[in-house]
Amino acid sequence: MDSQTKSSQVAETVASLKGIPVREDLERLLEQNVLVVDFLKLNGDKRVMTCTLREDMKPSATMSQKKVRAISEEVVSVWDVNAKGWRSFRYARINSVDIVDNYEQSWYNSVDNSSD
């Protein structure tokens, strides 16, 4: 068994024990849904973020954001729908991931417009 296969099996086992999707599945979920991600920040504080990578909800990434996203495989960059900004967290520090049912674009727009 090569080291990449072993590493993949370890990642799957850890994700299974924590009850979270493996990183690749998390990215697919973010591209299709709005998720609530519970994680520990680097300073140890607990953070719960409602986030997505849905094309209809996030702004287009600039070149600098694309470069930052590619820098580290440990970090997941997402659009925080409440803060309306790009945020990131470390995959290894995730406690839980939940899909937000029926997160409607029209609801997001009405909340977004109400702050104007």
N, C-alpha and C positions, 0 to 999 in steps of 0.2 A: 504494500500500500504506500503510495507516494505521500509526501507531506501535504500537498494541496488537498488531496482526498481526505486525509486525516483531519486537517484543519476544518474542512467543510462539515465533516461529521461532528466535530466538537461544537461548531457553531450551531448546528441543528439541535444537538442535545441541550446546549445551554438555552436556546430559544424555547425549546419544548418545556424544560424545567421551569422557566420563567413565565411560560404561557403567552409568549409574544411571537409574532412572525419572524422568520429569518429576514435578514436585511433586504434581500432581493424581493421577497414578498411584501415587506413593508413599503418599499418604494412603489410597487405596483398598486398597493392599496391606497397610498397617498395620491397617486395619479388619477384614481377613479373615485375617491371618496373624501369626505372630511372626517378626520380622526381626532380623538382626544387621546393625547399621549401624556402619560404620567412618568416623570423621570427625575433623577437627582441631578441638580446643577453641580458644577465642579466644586463649589464652596460647600456642598452638602445639603443645600436647601432643596425641598421638594417643590416641583413645578408641574402644573397641569396646563397643557397648551392644546387649544383647538387649532388644528393646522391641516394643510392640504398641499397638493401639487397639481390640482385640477386646473387645466388650461383655461376654463371659463371663470376662474376665481383669482388666479394669480396674475400679477403683471409680467410682462416679458422680462427675462433676465438680461442684464447688461453683460458685456464681456468680462468685466471684473468679477461679477457674481458667479459666472460660469467657471472662471479660474479658481475662485475660492472653493466652490463646490467640489472641484476635481482634486483639490490638494490632499484631502484626507479621506480615506475610506472609513475611518472611525466616526466621522461626523455626518449627520443627516441634516441637510438644509431644507427648510420648509417655509411656506407662507403662513404666518400666524393670522388667522381670519379675524381675531378680536383686536390685536394690536395693529393690523393692517401693515405688516412689515415682515421682511425676511428674518428668520431666526434659525438657530441650529442647536442641536443637542448631540451628545455622544450616544451612539447605538448601544454600547455596553451598559449605559446607565439608565436604560428604560426599565420601568417597573411594570407598566401595563399599556395596552393599546386597545381602544374601543372605537368602533365605527359609529359615527353619528347618523342615525336613521333619518332619512328625508330632509337632509340639509338643502333647502331650496335656494337656488340662485336669486329668485325674486325677494326672498327674505333677507339674504345677504345684502342685496342692493338697497332695500328699504332701510336697513340698519345703517349702511354706509352713507346713504343720503341724509339720514336724520341728523348726522353730526355736522352737516354743512351749515 
